[in-house]
Amino acid sequence: MVDNKDVIVYDTDHYPKNKKTKVSTKNILVILSISVFLAVLFNYFNPKGITWFPQPETFADDSLLTKSTESSSDEISSSDDEFKSVSYQQVKAKLNDPEVVLIDARPVEEYEENRIGNAMSCFPYLDEAEFMQIILEQIPRDKIYIIYCHGGNCDLSHMVAERMKAFEFTDIFIYTAGWEEWSKKEGIN
């Protein structure tokens, strides 16, 4: 025999069966909305945030690719965190200029296979001592530097440029289309 005071009976007819589901869906939507808002806010204020609409690439003025005793290094070098880009035509025009140093940031094996003009190799993932020796001993000072890598989404040239900037190199430019564009336009496989 069961004693009635020990049994608890729930009347489920008075509660909507999907009340928990509605609360959960509402909570998910609130959390998702807050997450999207915070992500958009972070991206907006992040200097390297994802661009919402592609912007046409702007290239450095040709006058910046010429060493001049009248202009100071501060005018020529990038004052902001971004390095100025150069085009295929600008690289081609400066290929034999003794004031311009081309730097190939691709892996050494690819550099040895083929490169732009008389570019020197400076792969940023080398052993630290070897990389520092290249930066401090092999790259001449007081020149104009054009750094390239594979092109497209490759960041190797930017890594080398940042390291050079840390050692007070100025007049640093990035050939952002890099080896990909160069090899196509020059007919190199």
Secondary structure as a PSIPRED ss2 file (coil, helix, strand):
# PSIPRED VFORMAT (PSIPRED V4.0)

   1 M C   1.000  0.000  0.000
   2 V C   1.000  0.000  0.000
   3 D C   1.000  0.000  0.000
   4 N H   0.000  1.000  0.000
   5 K H   0.000  1.000  0.000
   6 D H   0.000  1.000  0.000
   7 V C   1.000  0.000  0.000
   8 I C   1.000  0.000  0.000
   9 V C   1.000  0.000  0.000
  10 Y C   1.000  0.000  0.000
  11 D C   1.000  0.000  0.000
  12 T H   0.000  1.000  0.000
  13 D H   0.000  1.000  0.000
  14 H H   0.000  1.000  0.000
  15 Y C   1.000  0.000  0.000
  16 P C   1.000  0.000  0.000
  17 K C   1.000  0.000  0.000
  18 N C   1.000  0.000  0.000
  19 K H   0.000  1.000  0.000
  20 K H   0.000  1.000  0.000
  21 T H   0.000  1.000  0.000
  22 K H   0.000  1.000  0.000
  23 V H   0.000  1.000  0.000
  24 S H   0.000  1.000  0.000
  25 T H   0.000  1.000  0.000
  26 K H   0.000  1.000  0.000
  27 N H   0.000  1.000  0.000
  28 I H   0.000  1.000  0.000
  29 L H   0.000  1.000  0.000
  30 V H   0.000  1.000  0.000
  31 I H   0.000  1.000  0.000
  32 L H   0.000  1.000  0.000
  33 S H   0.000  1.000  0.000
  34 I H   0.000  1.000  0.000
  35 S H   0.000  1.000  0.000
  36 V H   0.000  1.000  0.000
  37 F H   0.000  1.000  0.000
  38 L H   0.000  1.000  0.000
  39 A H   0.000  1.000  0.000
  40 V H   0.000  1.000  0.000
  41 L H   0.000  1.000  0.000
  42 F H   0.000  1.000  0.000
  43 N H   0.000  1.000  0.000
  44 Y H   0.000  1.000  0.000
  45 F H   0.000  1.000  0.000
  46 N C   1.000  0.000  0.000
  47 P C   1.000  0.000  0.000
  48 K C   1.000  0.000  0.000
  49 G C   1.000  0.000  0.000
  50 I C   1.000  0.000  0.000
  51 T C   1.000  0.000  0.000
  52 W C   1.000  0.000  0.000
  53 F C   1.000  0.000  0.000
  54 P C   1.000  0.000  0.000
  55 Q C   1.000  0.000  0.000
  56 P C   1.000  0.000  0.000
  57 E C   1.000  0.000  0.000
  58 T C   1.000  0.000  0.000
  59 F E   0.000  0.000  1.000
  60 A C   1.000  0.000  0.000
  61 D C   1.000  0.000  0.000
  62 D H   0.000  1.000  0.000
  63 S H   0.000  1.000  0.000
  64 L H   0.000  1.000  0.000
  65 L H   0.000  1.000  0.000
  66 T C   1.000  0.000  0.000
  67 K C   1.000  0.000  0.000
  68 S C   1.000  0.000  0.000
  69 T C   1.000  0.000  0.000
  70 E C   1.000  0.000  0.000
  71 S C   1.000  0.000  0.000
  72 S C   1.000  0.000  0.000
  73 S H   0.000  1.000  0.000
  74 D H   0.000  1.000  0.000
  75 E H   0.000  1.000  0.000
  76 I H   0.000  1.000  0.000
  77 S C   1.000  0.000  0.000
  78 S C   1.000  0.000  0.000
  79 S C   1.000  0.000  0.000
  80 D C   1.000  0.000  0.000
  81 D C   1.000  0.000  0.000
  82 E C   1.000  0.000  0.000
  83 F C   1.000  0.000  0.000
  84 K E   0.000  0.000  1.000
  85 S E   0.000  0.000  1.000
  86 V C   1.000  0.000  0.000
  87 S C   1.000  0.000  0.000
  88 Y H   0.000  1.000  0.000
  89 Q H   0.000  1.000  0.000
  90 Q H   0.000  1.000  0.000
  91 V H   0.000  1.000  0.000
  92 K H   0.000  1.000  0.000
  93 A H   0.000  1.000  0.000
  94 K C   1.000  0.000  0.000
  95 L C   1.000  0.000  0.000
  96 N C   1.000  0.000  0.000
  97 D C   1.000  0.000  0.000
  98 P C   1.000  0.000  0.000
  99 E C   1.000  0.000  0.000
 100 V E   0.000  0.000  1.000
 101 V E   0.000  0.000  1.000
 102 L E   0.000  0.000  1.000
 103 I E   0.000  0.000  1.000
 104 D E   0.000  0.000  1.000
 105 A C   1.000  0.000  0.000
 106 R C   1.000  0.000  0.000
 107 P C   1.000  0.000  0.000
 108 V H   0.000  1.000  0.000
 109 E H   0.000  1.000  0.000
 110 E H   0.000  1.000  0.000
 111 Y H   0.000  1.000  0.000
 112 E H   0.000  1.000  0.000
 113 E H   0.000  1.000  0.000
 114 N C   1.000  0.000  0.000
 115 R C   1.000  0.000  0.000
 116 I C   1.000  0.000  0.000
 117 G C   1.000  0.000  0.000
 118 N C   1.000  0.000  0.000
 119 A C   1.000  0.000  0.000
 120 M E   0.000  0.000  1.000
 121 S E   0.000  0.000  1.000
 122 C C   1.000  0.000  0.000
 123 F C   1.000  0.000  0.000
 124 P C   1.000  0.000  0.000
 125 Y C   1.000  0.000  0.000
 126 L C   1.000  0.000  0.000
 127 D C   1.000  0.000  0.000
 128 E H   0.000  1.000  0.000
 129 A H   0.000  1.000  0.000
 130 E H   0.000  1.000  0.000
 131 F H   0.000  1.000  0.000
 132 M H   0.000  1.000  0.000
 133 Q H   0.000  1.000  0.000
 134 I H   0.000  1.000  0.000
 135 I H   0.000  1.000  0.000
 136 L H   0.000  1.000  0.000
 137 E H   0.000  1.000  0.000
 138 Q H   0.000  1.000  0.000
 139 I C   1.000  0.000  0.000
 140 P C   1.000  0.000  0.000
 141 R C   1.000  0.000  0.000
 142 D C   1.000  0.000  0.000
 143 K C   1.000  0.000  0.000
 144 I E   0.000  0.000  1.000
 145 Y E   0.000  0.000  1.000
 146 I E   0.000  0.000  1.000
 147 I E   0.000  0.000  1.000
 148 Y E   0.000  0.000  1.000
 149 C C   1.000  0.000  0.000
 150 H C   1.000  0.000  0.000
 151 G C   1.000  0.000  0.000
 152 G C   1.000  0.000  0.000
 153 N C   1.000  0.000  0.000
 154 C C   1.000  0.000  0.000
 155 D C   1.000  0.000  0.000
 156 L H   0.000  1.000  0.000
 157 S H   0.000  1.000  0.000
 158 H H   0.000  1.000  0.000
 159 M H   0.000  1.000  0.000
 160 V H   0.000  1.000  0.000
 161 A H   0.000  1.000  0.000
 162 E H   0.000  1.000  0.000
 163 R H   0.000  1.000  0.000
 164 M H   0.000  1.000  0.000
 165 K H   0.000  1.000  0.000
 166 A H   0.000  1.000  0.000
 167 F C   1.000  0.000  0.000
 168 E C   1.000  0.000  0.000
 169 F C   1.000  0.000  0.000
 170 T C   1.000  0.000  0.000
 171 D C   1.000  0.000  0.000
 172 I E   0.000  0.000  1.000
 173 F E   0.000  0.000  1.000
 174 I E   0.000  0.000  1.000
 175 Y E   0.000  0.000  1.000
 176 T C   1.000  0.000  0.000
 177 A C   1.000  0.000  0.000
 178 G H   0.000  1.000  0.000
 179 W H   0.000  1.000  0.000
 180 E H   0.000  1.000  0.000
 181 E H   0.000  1.000  0.000
 182 W H   0.000  1.000  0.000
 183 S H   0.000  1.000  0.000
 184 K H   0.000  1.000  0.000
 185 K H   0.000  1.000  0.000
 186 E H   0.000  1.000  0.000
 187 G C   1.000  0.000  0.000
 188 I C   1.000  0.000  0.000
 189 N C   1.000  0.000  0.000
